[in-house]
Amino acid sequence: MTFVLKRCAAFVVALIVQSAAIFVCLRILPGDLAMVVGGTSSTPEQVARIRQQLGLDQPYPVQYWNWLSGILHGDLGTAQLSGASVAGEIADRLQVTLPLALMGLAVALAIGLPLGVLSVTSRSARVRRGLQIAAIVAGSIPALWGGLLLIMLLGRGVGLLGVLPSQGFPVRGWHAFGRALSSLALPALSVGIITGAEFMRYTRSALLEVRDSDYLAQAMACGMTRAQAVRTVGLRLAAPQIVSVAGLTFAGMLTGVIVVENLFALPGLATLLMDDLGNRDLLAVQSELLVLTAFFLFMGLVVDLVHHALDPRLKAAASGGADGARKEGTR
Protein backbone atom coordinates (compact mmCIF):
# COMPACT_ATOMS: atom_id res chain seq x y z
CA MET A 1 0.00 0.00 0.00
CA THR A 2 2.90 2.37 0.76
CA PHE A 3 4.36 1.71 -2.68
CA VAL A 4 0.99 2.37 -4.36
CA LEU A 5 0.45 5.61 -2.42
CA LYS A 6 3.94 6.86 -3.30
CA ARG A 7 3.39 6.17 -7.00
CA CYS A 8 -0.04 7.84 -6.95
CA ALA A 9 1.41 10.89 -5.23
CA ALA A 10 4.18 11.05 -7.84
CA PHE A 11 1.52 10.82 -10.56
CA VAL A 12 -0.42 13.78 -9.12
CA VAL A 13 2.72 15.91 -8.72
CA ALA A 14 3.90 15.11 -12.25
CA LEU A 15 0.48 15.97 -13.68
CA ILE A 16 0.43 19.35 -11.91
CA VAL A 17 3.94 20.14 -13.15
CA GLN A 18 2.98 19.14 -16.69
CA SER A 19 -0.16 21.30 -16.58
CA ALA A 20 1.94 24.31 -15.62
CA ALA A 21 4.45 23.55 -18.39
CA ILE A 22 1.66 23.24 -20.98
CA PHE A 23 0.09 26.52 -19.87
CA VAL A 24 3.39 28.44 -19.97
CA CYS A 25 4.54 27.02 -23.32
CA LEU A 26 1.24 27.83 -25.03
CA ARG A 27 1.35 31.40 -23.72
CA ILE A 28 4.82 31.84 -25.24
CA LEU A 29 3.54 31.00 -28.73
CA PRO A 30 2.77 34.00 -30.96
CA GLY A 31 -0.80 34.84 -31.90
CA ASP A 32 -3.93 36.12 -30.20
CA LEU A 33 -7.09 34.04 -29.80
CA ALA A 34 -9.19 37.19 -29.45
CA MET A 35 -8.12 38.37 -32.91
CA VAL A 36 -8.90 34.95 -34.37
CA VAL A 37 -12.38 34.96 -32.83
CA GLY A 38 -13.03 38.56 -33.86
CA GLY A 39 -11.80 38.13 -37.42
CA THR A 40 -9.68 40.35 -39.61
CA SER A 41 -12.30 43.13 -39.71
CA SER A 42 -12.57 43.51 -35.91
CA THR A 43 -11.64 46.80 -34.32
CA PRO A 44 -9.23 47.13 -31.35
CA GLU A 45 -12.21 47.81 -29.09
CA GLN A 46 -13.93 44.61 -30.22
CA VAL A 47 -10.72 42.62 -29.70
CA ALA A 48 -10.36 44.07 -26.20
CA ARG A 49 -13.98 43.15 -25.42
CA ILE A 50 -13.42 39.57 -26.64
CA ARG A 51 -10.25 39.29 -24.53
CA GLN A 52 -12.25 40.38 -21.51
CA GLN A 53 -15.03 37.86 -22.26
CA LEU A 54 -12.50 35.02 -22.61
CA GLY A 55 -10.61 36.09 -19.51
CA LEU A 56 -7.42 36.69 -21.50
CA ASP A 57 -6.93 40.12 -19.93
CA GLN A 58 -6.38 38.58 -16.49
CA PRO A 59 -2.89 37.84 -15.10
CA TYR A 60 -1.43 34.50 -16.10
CA PRO A 61 -1.57 33.00 -12.56
CA VAL A 62 -5.28 33.82 -12.39
CA GLN A 63 -5.89 32.27 -15.82
CA TYR A 64 -3.98 29.16 -14.80
CA TRP A 65 -5.90 28.79 -11.54
CA ASN A 66 -9.25 29.27 -13.27
CA TRP A 67 -8.35 26.59 -15.81
CA LEU A 68 -7.05 24.18 -13.16
CA SER A 69 -10.00 24.70 -10.81
CA GLY A 70 -12.39 24.07 -13.70
CA ILE A 71 -10.61 20.78 -14.47
CA LEU A 72 -10.91 19.73 -10.81
CA HIS A 73 -14.67 20.24 -11.16
CA GLY A 74 -14.77 18.20 -14.40
CA ASP A 75 -14.90 21.18 -16.76
CA LEU A 76 -12.25 21.12 -19.50
CA GLY A 77 -13.52 24.38 -20.98
CA THR A 78 -15.27 25.38 -24.17
CA ALA A 79 -13.84 25.54 -27.69
CA GLN A 80 -14.06 29.22 -28.54
CA LEU A 81 -14.47 28.82 -32.31
CA SER A 82 -17.08 26.05 -32.29
CA GLY A 83 -18.68 26.71 -28.91
CA ALA A 84 -18.67 22.99 -28.14
CA SER A 85 -17.57 21.41 -24.89
CA VAL A 86 -13.91 20.35 -25.03
CA ALA A 87 -14.69 17.27 -22.93
CA GLY A 88 -17.44 16.25 -25.36
CA GLU A 89 -15.20 16.70 -28.39
CA ILE A 90 -12.40 14.70 -26.76
CA ALA A 91 -14.85 11.89 -25.92
CA ASP A 92 -16.10 11.81 -29.52
CA ARG A 93 -12.61 11.75 -30.99
CA LEU A 94 -11.40 9.07 -28.58
CA GLN A 95 -13.92 6.71 -30.18
CA VAL A 96 -11.55 6.69 -33.15
CA THR A 97 -8.12 7.18 -31.58
CA LEU A 98 -8.47 4.68 -28.74
CA PRO A 99 -9.62 1.72 -30.91
CA LEU A 100 -6.91 2.61 -33.44
CA ALA A 101 -4.25 2.45 -30.72
CA LEU A 102 -5.66 -0.83 -29.36
CA MET A 103 -5.72 -2.40 -32.82
CA GLY A 104 -2.20 -1.15 -33.50
CA LEU A 105 -1.00 -2.65 -30.20
CA ALA A 106 -2.66 -5.98 -31.06
CA VAL A 107 -0.86 -6.02 -34.42
CA ALA A 108 2.44 -5.11 -32.74
CA LEU A 109 2.10 -7.88 -30.17
CA ALA A 110 1.04 -10.43 -32.78
CA ILE A 111 4.16 -9.60 -34.79
CA GLY A 112 6.73 -8.74 -32.15
CA LEU A 113 6.17 -11.40 -29.50
CA PRO A 114 6.38 -14.62 -31.59
CA LEU A 115 9.12 -13.27 -33.85
CA GLY A 116 11.08 -12.10 -30.81
CA VAL A 117 10.88 -15.61 -29.35
CA LEU A 118 11.82 -17.14 -32.70
CA SER A 119 14.87 -14.88 -33.02
CA VAL A 120 16.18 -16.42 -29.79
CA THR A 121 15.06 -20.06 -30.10
CA SER A 122 15.73 -20.71 -33.80
CA ARG A 123 18.64 -23.06 -34.47
CA SER A 124 19.32 -21.45 -37.84
CA ALA A 125 21.78 -18.58 -37.72
CA ARG A 126 20.36 -17.29 -41.01
CA VAL A 127 16.87 -17.08 -39.55
CA ARG A 128 18.10 -15.23 -36.47
CA ARG A 129 20.15 -12.80 -38.53
CA GLY A 130 17.34 -12.31 -41.04
CA LEU A 131 14.88 -11.46 -38.26
CA GLN A 132 17.30 -8.95 -36.77
CA ILE A 133 17.77 -7.25 -40.14
CA ALA A 134 14.02 -7.23 -40.81
CA ALA A 135 13.38 -5.66 -37.40
CA ILE A 136 15.92 -2.91 -38.05
CA VAL A 137 14.55 -2.18 -41.53
CA ALA A 138 10.87 -2.21 -40.49
CA GLY A 139 11.53 -0.15 -37.37
CA SER A 140 13.31 2.55 -39.37
CA ILE A 141 10.40 3.09 -41.81
CA PRO A 142 8.62 6.42 -41.16
CA ALA A 143 4.93 6.09 -40.35
CA LEU A 144 3.99 8.31 -43.29
CA TRP A 145 5.91 6.24 -45.83
CA GLY A 146 4.70 2.95 -44.35
CA GLY A 147 1.10 4.15 -44.54
CA LEU A 148 1.53 5.22 -48.17
CA LEU A 149 3.00 1.83 -49.08
CA LEU A 150 0.04 0.05 -47.47
CA ILE A 151 -2.39 2.30 -49.35
CA MET A 152 -0.63 1.51 -52.63
CA LEU A 153 -0.82 -2.20 -51.83
CA LEU A 154 -4.18 -2.67 -50.05
CA GLY A 155 -6.11 0.60 -50.49
CA ARG A 156 -9.50 0.22 -52.13
CA GLY A 157 -9.63 1.98 -55.50
CA VAL A 158 -5.94 2.91 -55.58
CA GLY A 159 -4.03 -0.13 -54.29
CA LEU A 160 -2.74 -3.18 -56.07
CA LEU A 161 -5.08 -5.52 -54.20
CA GLY A 162 -7.69 -2.94 -53.19
CA VAL A 163 -9.33 -4.76 -50.30
CA LEU A 164 -9.48 -2.14 -47.52
CA PRO A 165 -10.73 1.48 -47.37
CA SER A 166 -7.93 4.01 -47.24
CA GLN A 167 -9.72 7.24 -46.29
CA GLY A 168 -12.29 8.45 -43.80
CA PHE A 169 -14.49 7.02 -41.06
CA PRO A 170 -18.22 6.21 -41.23
CA VAL A 171 -20.56 9.05 -40.27
CA ARG A 172 -22.58 6.65 -38.10
CA GLY A 173 -19.41 5.73 -36.24
CA TRP A 174 -19.40 2.39 -34.46
CA HIS A 175 -23.09 1.88 -35.22
CA ALA A 176 -21.77 0.75 -38.61
CA PHE A 177 -19.39 -1.66 -36.90
CA GLY A 178 -18.07 -3.49 -39.97
CA ARG A 179 -17.30 -0.32 -41.91
CA ALA A 180 -15.73 1.34 -38.86
CA LEU A 181 -13.51 -1.66 -38.19
CA SER A 182 -12.38 -1.93 -41.80
CA SER A 183 -11.62 1.81 -41.97
CA LEU A 184 -9.17 1.40 -39.08
CA ALA A 185 -7.49 -1.72 -40.48
CA LEU A 186 -4.92 0.02 -42.68
CA PRO A 187 -4.01 2.69 -40.08
CA ALA A 188 -3.63 -0.03 -37.43
CA LEU A 189 -1.38 -2.04 -39.74
CA SER A 190 0.78 0.99 -40.53
CA VAL A 191 1.22 1.69 -36.81
CA GLY A 192 1.44 -1.93 -35.68
CA ILE A 193 4.01 -3.20 -38.19
CA ILE A 194 6.53 -0.49 -37.34
CA THR A 195 5.92 -0.79 -33.61
CA GLY A 196 5.94 -4.60 -33.85
CA ALA A 197 9.49 -4.48 -35.21
CA GLU A 198 10.60 -2.46 -32.20
CA PHE A 199 8.67 -4.76 -29.87
CA MET A 200 10.44 -7.76 -31.42
CA ARG A 201 13.79 -6.24 -30.56
CA TYR A 202 12.68 -5.59 -26.98
CA THR A 203 11.40 -9.15 -26.62
CA ARG A 204 14.60 -10.59 -28.03
CA SER A 205 16.72 -8.46 -25.70
CA ALA A 206 14.64 -9.44 -22.63
CA LEU A 207 14.86 -13.16 -23.49
CA LEU A 208 18.61 -12.99 -24.10
CA GLU A 209 19.07 -11.59 -20.60
CA VAL A 210 17.37 -14.62 -19.00
CA ARG A 211 18.48 -17.28 -21.49
CA ASP A 212 21.48 -18.36 -19.41
CA SER A 213 19.78 -18.15 -16.01
CA ASP A 214 19.67 -21.04 -13.55
CA TYR A 215 15.90 -21.31 -13.98
CA LEU A 216 16.25 -22.23 -17.65
CA ALA A 217 19.09 -24.63 -16.83
CA GLN A 218 16.87 -26.36 -14.28
CA ALA A 219 14.03 -26.58 -16.81
CA MET A 220 16.35 -28.18 -19.37
CA ALA A 221 17.63 -30.57 -16.69
CA CYS A 222 14.01 -31.71 -16.29
CA GLY A 223 13.87 -32.69 -19.96
CA MET A 224 12.92 -29.49 -21.82
CA THR A 225 14.77 -28.35 -24.88
CA ARG A 226 16.27 -24.84 -24.83
CA ALA A 227 13.48 -23.58 -27.10
CA GLN A 228 10.81 -25.05 -24.81
CA ALA A 229 12.52 -23.60 -21.74
CA VAL A 230 12.69 -20.14 -23.31
CA ARG A 231 9.02 -20.24 -24.36
CA THR A 232 7.71 -21.48 -20.99
CA VAL A 233 10.15 -20.29 -18.31
CA GLY A 234 11.99 -17.51 -20.15
CA LEU A 235 8.83 -15.65 -21.10
CA ARG A 236 7.66 -15.71 -17.48
CA LEU A 237 11.00 -14.34 -16.30
CA ALA A 238 10.95 -11.63 -18.96
CA ALA A 239 7.25 -10.81 -18.43
CA PRO A 240 7.86 -7.68 -16.30
CA GLN A 241 10.03 -6.09 -18.98
CA ILE A 242 7.69 -7.12 -21.80
CA VAL A 243 4.62 -5.79 -19.98
CA SER A 244 6.40 -2.51 -19.29
CA VAL A 245 7.32 -2.08 -22.94
CA ALA A 246 3.79 -3.02 -24.07
CA GLY A 247 2.18 -0.47 -21.73
CA LEU A 248 4.47 2.38 -22.71
CA THR A 249 4.12 1.41 -26.37
CA PHE A 250 0.35 1.70 -26.08
CA ALA A 251 0.65 5.12 -24.45
CA GLY A 252 3.04 6.21 -27.17
CA MET A 253 0.64 5.01 -29.86
CA LEU A 254 -2.25 7.01 -28.42
CA THR A 255 -0.16 10.18 -28.33
CA GLY A 256 1.75 9.58 -31.56
CA VAL A 257 -0.84 8.79 -34.24
CA ILE A 258 -0.99 12.35 -35.58
CA VAL A 259 0.63 11.46 -38.90
CA VAL A 260 -1.47 8.32 -39.36
CA GLU A 261 -4.79 10.02 -38.59
CA ASN A 262 -4.04 12.86 -40.99
CA LEU A 263 -2.87 10.47 -43.72
CA PHE A 264 -6.02 8.33 -43.52
CA ALA A 265 -8.37 11.32 -42.87
CA LEU A 266 -9.58 9.95 -39.54
CA PRO A 267 -11.52 12.24 -37.16
CA GLY A 268 -9.43 11.33 -34.15
CA LEU A 269 -8.00 13.18 -31.17
CA ALA A 270 -4.75 13.99 -32.96
CA THR A 271 -6.66 15.63 -35.83
CA LEU A 272 -8.70 17.67 -33.32
CA LEU A 273 -5.52 18.82 -31.61
CA MET A 274 -3.89 19.88 -34.87
CA ASP A 275 -7.03 21.73 -36.02
CA ASP A 276 -7.36 23.65 -32.76
CA LEU A 277 -3.66 24.46 -32.76
CA GLY A 278 -3.90 25.78 -36.31
CA ASN A 279 -6.91 27.89 -35.33
CA ARG A 280 -5.03 29.26 -32.31
CA ASP A 281 -7.73 28.00 -29.94
CA LEU A 282 -5.23 27.66 -27.13
CA LEU A 283 -7.91 27.29 -24.46
CA ALA A 284 -8.99 24.01 -26.09
CA VAL A 285 -5.44 22.93 -26.96
CA GLN A 286 -4.21 23.15 -23.37
CA SER A 287 -7.02 20.86 -22.15
CA GLU A 288 -6.43 18.38 -24.98
CA LEU A 289 -2.70 18.27 -24.28
CA LEU A 290 -3.37 17.77 -20.58
CA VAL A 291 -5.67 14.81 -21.32
CA LEU A 292 -2.97 13.18 -23.46
CA THR A 293 -0.34 13.88 -20.82
CA ALA A 294 -2.57 12.46 -18.08
CA PHE A 295 -3.13 9.29 -20.08
CA PHE A 296 0.61 8.84 -20.70
CA LEU A 297 1.41 9.36 -17.01
CA PHE A 298 -1.43 7.03 -16.01
CA MET A 299 -0.12 4.27 -18.26
CA GLY A 300 3.31 4.76 -16.69
CA LEU A 301 1.70 4.36 -13.27
CA VAL A 302 -0.14 1.20 -14.33
CA VAL A 303 3.02 -0.26 -15.86
CA ASP A 304 4.95 0.50 -12.69
CA LEU A 305 2.35 -1.22 -10.50
CA VAL A 306 2.06 -4.26 -12.80
CA HIS A 307 5.85 -4.54 -12.99
CA HIS A 308 6.01 -4.47 -9.21
CA ALA A 309 3.32 -7.14 -8.96
CA LEU A 310 4.98 -9.46 -11.50
CA ASP A 311 8.56 -9.17 -10.21
CA PRO A 312 9.00 -11.07 -6.91
CA ARG A 313 12.30 -9.24 -6.26
CA LEU A 314 10.55 -5.87 -6.11
CA LYS A 315 7.82 -7.23 -3.83
CA ALA A 316 10.45 -8.81 -1.57
CA ALA A 317 12.42 -5.56 -1.44
CA ALA A 318 9.30 -3.59 -0.55
CA SER A 319 8.32 -6.17 2.08
CA GLY A 320 11.83 -6.17 3.50
CA GLY A 321 11.86 -2.38 3.69
CA ALA A 322 8.51 -2.37 5.49
CA ASP A 323 9.67 -5.09 7.93
CA GLY A 324 12.86 -3.13 8.60
CA ALA A 325 10.90 0.02 9.29
CA ARG A 326 8.60 -1.84 11.70
CA LYS A 327 11.57 -3.37 13.52
CA GLU A 328 13.27 0.01 13.77
CA GLY A 329 10.07 1.51 15.16
CA THR A 330 9.85 -1.31 17.73
CA ARG A 331 13.44 -0.71 18.85
Secondary structure, DSSP 8 states (H G I E B T S, - for coil): -HHHHHHHHHHHHHHHHHHHHHHHHHHHSS--HHHHHH-TT--HHHHHHHHHHHTTTS-HHHHHHHHHHHHHTT---B-TTT--BHHHHHHHHHHHHHHHHHHHHHHHHHHHHHHHHHHHH-S-HHHHHHHHHHHHHHHTS-HHHHHHHHHHHHBTTTSSS--B--S---TTGGGSHHHHHHHTHHHHHHHHHHHHHHHHHHHHHHHHHHTTSHHHHHHHHTT--HHHHIIIIIHHHHHHHHHHHHHHHHHHHHHS-HHHHHHTT---HHHHHHHHHHTT-HHHHHHHHHHHHHHHHHHHHHHHHHHHHH-HHHHHHHHHHHHHHHHHHH-
